[in-house]
Amino acid sequence: MEAVLQRLVDANIQLLPTTQITTHFVFERDGFVSLVERKPDGFGRVGTPGLLTEKGFSALLWRGENAFFVGKGTEQPATPEQVELIRKFTADLELALS
């Protein structure tokens, strides 16, 4: 477990404190978040990443070749840079937790 936590620190990924979500951990980097299952022995599957906004979670969705962050009552185009950052965040998170 100590090695996993060190990999998260090295990847600049932080664990967000939550009291309302008891079944998952919430990890964040650069405004992007992902839920990770809580398992008795540590971490489970990594969920779909998204953008954390003042209105809540917005998932990255594709419409043809265009990417959007879509959440409850909100939608905004995703820039190519954001798409690259969220992909890197997910890859780094999965690597850190493995």
N, C-alpha and C positions, 0 to 999 in steps of 0.2 A: 504494500500500500504506500509506503514511503517513496518508493521509486515512481509510482504513478503520480503522486502529488508533486514531486520534483519536476517531472516532465510537463505537468500543467503549468507550473511556475515558469519553467524555461520557455514555454510557448506563449507566455503572457496571457494565459487563459485563467479567468477567475471564477470561483464558485460564488454565485449570488445567494445571499441569505434569504430564505423563504420560510414562512410559517404556514402558508395556506396550501402549499403543494407538498404532500407527504409521500407520494409515490414516485417522485422524480427529483433529481438534482437539476439545477439550472446553471449552465455555464455560459460565460459571456466573454467576448473580445471585440473591440472596435464597434460596439453597438449591436453586434450580432449575437443571438442566443440560440441555445439548443437544450432541449430537455434530455436527460439521461436517466434511464430506469434505475431505481434503487433496488439493489439486491442484498440479501443478508450478508453476502461475502464481499460487497463492494458495488461496482458499477455494472449496469446491464447495457442494453442497446441504446445507441445514440439516435435521437429523433431528428426529424426534419428541422433544419436551421431556419431562422428568420431574423427579421430586423425588429429590435425593441424600440418602440416609439412612445410618445406621451399618451397615445391611444391604446397601447398594448402591443401584442405580438402581430407581426405581419409576415406571412409566409412568402417565399419567393416562388412565383408561378410564371409559367411560360405561356405565351399566346403566340403561336408561330415562332418567329425568331426574336420576339420582343419579351423581355423579362419585366415583371412587375412585383412589387411588394404589396400584398393584399391582406387586409385585416378587417376586423369588424367595423364597417362604416368608413373605411379608408382604402385608398389605392394610390400608388405612386410608381412611376417608371423606375426601374433599377438601372443604374449606370453600368457600363462594362467593368469599371473599377470595383463597384460593389459586388458584382457577380464573381469576380476573381477573388475578392477578399472573403466572401462567404464560403466559397469552395475551399480556399486555403484554411479557413477556420475549421470547417468540418473535417478536413483531412488531418489537421494538426490535433484536433480533439480526439478523433478516433485512434490516432497513433499514440497519443499520450495515455489513453485509457487501456490500450492493449497490453 
